[in-house]
Amino acid sequence: MKKNQRSNAATRRAKQQHSATTGVDRFQWSRVGPWLGLAIPAVLLVGVMLLGGGEISEKSGVGATAPDFALPSTAQTTVTLDDALAEGDALLYFSMGVGCDGCFAQIPEIEERLSEMGINLVSVMVQPSEQVDTVARQFGIESPILIDEDLTVSNAYDMLGVYGHSDRPSHSFALVSKDRTIKWVKHYATMFVPIDDFLSDLATA
């Protein structure tokens, strides 16, 4: 008798668990089901961006004439493309800026080595100058950072919409030669690139 009672109790518990699980499944599906048709294409789109979109974007500006610009800087000056190219090639660095520590750490990581190579690093961020300058000082950055609040220059260099950011650049570079030709473009999914990896990529320019 006791054995039968234990068996019946176990059966009831199993039925209750099944009922609860089925109820949860129905509840979850009722909420998720209508969105599944939208979610799957979105996942596929992200996959395309990560696997193929970056490569296409990186090739899009190479060989073109670099768009001119005149941007205010954190040093309270205005910097033009001619200024950036005054002493040789310029590497324009477009990043997410404030809120991304790696974006600021990238500047001292590569600036000195680029200078030794005769390349002027020109950093561009889209937040207000005061915000950018405050964070830059925390990282010991003394070189001016250009401010592109209205996204005009970022858009002109096709730096928006990379890895899902439509309102700001991600972590992207454009190497402009003295004759204003874009020689190399590179977008990174990570927000910091070690110097050796970066120089290896730059060597393909």
Secondary structure, DSSP 8 states (H G I E B T S, - for coil): -HHHHHHHHHHHHHHHHHHHHHHHHHHHHHHHHHHHHHHHHHHHHHHHIIIIIHHHHHHHSTTSB----EEEBTTS-EEEHHHHTTTSEEEEEEE--TT-HHHHHHHHHHHHHHHHTTEEEEEEE-S-HHHHHHHHHHTT--S--EE-TT-HHHHHTT-SSBTTBSSS--EEEEEE-TTSBEEEEEE-SSS---HHHHHHHHTT-
